Amino acid sequence: MLSKVPEVTVWFWIIKILCTTVGESFADWINSSLGVGLSGTALLFTAILAATLGWQLRLNRYVPFVYWLTVIVVSVSGTLYTDILTDNLGVPLALSTGVFALALAVVFGIWFVRERTLSIHSITTLPRELFYWLAVLVTFALGTAAGDWTLQLTGWGPGTSVLLPAGLIAAVVLGRRGGANAVLSFWLAYILTRPLGANLGDWFASSSADHGLGLGTALTSIIFLIAILAVVVYLTGTRRDVVDEQRPSHISTAADPKRERLMLGYYAVVAILAGALLVWAANQPHADSNSDEETATTSAAAAGPGGPTAHFPAAEVAKFRVIAQDTLTTVQAGQQSEAVTRIKDLETAWDQDQDTLQPMDDAGWKVLDARIDAALKAVRAKTPDAATESRALTTLLTALGS
């Protein structure tokens, strides 16, 4: 076969990050917004993965549309498999990160023993391509678990969480330019693009209350899918990423053992510094799963006996109460997608009234803000639980005076 993968150019990395972003946002949209559920979404994409991968394997050369479609589906599937372990089976993220790291090491070990190379430029036989796609799937699962574990440890928001994988990718680029092993550098960057793309997706989709851009998972998915399509069309027309079989790859394969050993030490130092940063961040005060409740309880005492709505216009409070009640009704009726849509109205109305309401009673505003945040997180959870949603919405309605 001719090469079944693209040349590693800047276009490769751009479209790879776009694909990982879609993997995060599209999975969330189908799972939560459409109410399919995590298990149903995983089964759906497992079937799609089998079909697209079969299409890719039947080809005898690199075809941009088919290759990148397979990457998108692998991205979504890898995300879903990690989420099932975490949300449905209760596997700790630290454990799943370790398991996926071990699985990737095993895949690479068997691949190298059999083929004597792990280079992306060597994907010209069916066994090598099978090893390649298995490694890609595990890197997506590993990147998802490691990225989520990092957020769990640090409590960083969607915007801040982009900086660590971006900085580590920059460090890999510097290492490669300094003479680091090409194959090692490639796979390190490949793994790191997963949390980078996922965090970008979360930043675009998250609400302004969670310090995101508030575009939602559907619009975020559409934007990045259009961007992917535009790049694929460009690459199909220009063939900028097609390996020229008549000449060596533009990426030099010459290696300097001394520089490779030096850069291996550099990568070790970068890993130690990144670990130290995570340990430091984990020890800093940050939000956890009980933060909204604690904030609301503390603020409720400050709000006084009149309750958190005592100083707010009755008409505004009634507006919030109606939306919250509508959301609770749809949750109890099993209409999850309608609940997600309706609670967006609450978020929008609350954000619009913040400048007016907060100066009237800051303590009361903080009580309601914490209750609304808790309701938003419950309804928009990757794996929604009706009992948790109902409890959060009922608590909110109580705070609103109903």
Rosetta blueprint (number, residue, H / E / L):
1 M L
2 L L
3 S L
4 K L
5 V L
6 P L
7 E L
8 V L
9 T L
10 V H
11 W H
12 F H
13 W H
14 I H
15 I H
16 K H
17 I H
18 L H
19 C H
20 T H
21 T H
22 V H
23 G H
24 E H
25 S H
26 F H
27 A H
28 D H
29 W H
30 I H
31 N H
32 S H
33 S H
34 L L
35 G L
36 V L
37 G L
38 L H
39 S H
40 G H
41 T H
42 A H
43 L H
44 L H
45 F H
46 T H
47 A H
48 I H
49 L H
50 A H
51 A H
52 T H
53 L H
54 G H
55 W H
56 Q H
57 L H
58 R H
59 L L
60 N L
61 R L
62 Y L
63 V L
64 P H
65 F H
66 V H
67 Y H
68 W H
69 L H
70 T H
71 V H
72 I H
73 V H
74 V H
75 S H
76 V H
77 S H
78 G H
79 T H
80 L H
81 Y H
82 T H
83 D H
84 I H
85 L H
86 T H
87 D H
88 N H
89 L L
90 G L
91 V L
92 P L
93 L H
94 A H
95 L H
96 S H
97 T H
98 G H
99 V H
100 F H
101 A H
102 L H
103 A H
104 L H
105 A H
106 V H
107 V H
108 F H
109 G H
110 I H
111 W H
112 F H
113 V H
114 R H
115 E H
116 R L
117 T L
118 L L
119 S L
120 I H
121 H H
122 S H
123 I L
124 T L
125 T L
126 L H
127 P H
128 R H
129 E H
130 L H
131 F H
132 Y H
133 W H
134 L H
135 A H
136 V H
137 L H
138 V H
139 T H
140 F H
141 A H
142 L H
143 G H
144 T H
145 A H
146 A H
147 G H
148 D H
149 W H
150 T H
151 L H
152 Q H
153 L H
154 T H
155 G L
156 W L
157 G L
158 P L
159 G L
160 T H
161 S H
162 V H
163 L H
164 L H
165 P H
166 A H
167 G H
168 L H
169 I H
170 A H
171 A H
172 V H
173 V H
174 L H
175 G H
176 R H
177 R H
178 G L
179 G L
180 A L
181 N L
182 A H
183 V H
184 L H
185 S H
186 F H
187 W H
188 L H
189 A H
190 Y H
191 I H
192 L H
193 T H
194 R H
195 P H
196 L H
197 G H
198 A H
199 N H
200 L H
201 G H
202 D H
203 W H
204 F H
205 A H
206 S L
207 S L
208 S H
209 A H
210 D H
211 H L
212 G L
213 L L
214 G L
215 L L
216 G H
217 T H
218 A H
219 L H
220 T H
221 S H
222 I H
223 I H
224 F H
225 L H
226 I H
227 A H
228 I H
229 L H
230 A H
231 V H
232 V H
233 V H
234 Y H
235 L H
236 T H
237 G H
238 T H
239 R L
240 R L
241 D L
242 V L
243 V L
244 D L
245 E L
246 Q L
247 R L
248 P L
249 S L
250 H L
251 I L
252 S L
253 T L
254 A L
255 A L
256 D L
257 P H
258 K H
259 R H
260 E H
261 R H
262 L H
263 M H
264 L H
265 G H
266 Y H
267 Y H
268 A H
269 V H
270 V H
271 A H
272 I H
273 L H
274 A H
275 G H
276 A H
277 L H
278 L H
279 V H
280 W H
281 A H
282 A H
283 N L
284 Q L
285 P L
286 H L
287 A L
288 D L
289 S L
290 N L
291 S H
292 D H
293 E H
294 E H
295 T H
296 A H
297 T H
298 T H
299 S H
300 A H
301 A H
302 A H
303 A H
304 G L
305 P L
306 G L
307 G L
308 P L
309 T L
310 A L
311 H L
312 F L
313 P L
314 A H
315 A H
316 E H
317 V H
318 A H
319 K H
320 F H
321 R H
322 V H
323 I H
324 A H
325 Q H
326 D H
327 T H
328 L H
329 T H
330 T H
331 V H
332 Q H
333 A L
334 G L
335 Q L
336 Q H
337 S H
338 E H
339 A H
340 V H
341 T H
342 R H
343 I H
344 K H
345 D H
346 L H
347 E H
348 T H
349 A H
350 W H
351 D H
352 Q H
353 D H
354 Q H
355 D H
356 T H
357 L H
358 Q H
359 P H
360 M H
361 D L
362 D H
363 A H
364 G H
365 W H
366 K H
367 V H
368 L H
369 D H
370 A H
371 R H
372 I H
373 D H
374 A H
375 A H
376 L H
377 K H
378 A H
379 V H
380 R L
381 A L
382 K L
383 T L
384 P L
385 D L
386 A H
387 A H
388 T H
389 E H
390 S H
391 R H
392 A H
393 L H
394 T H
395 T H
396 L H
397 L H
398 T H
399 A H
400 L L
401 G L
402 S L
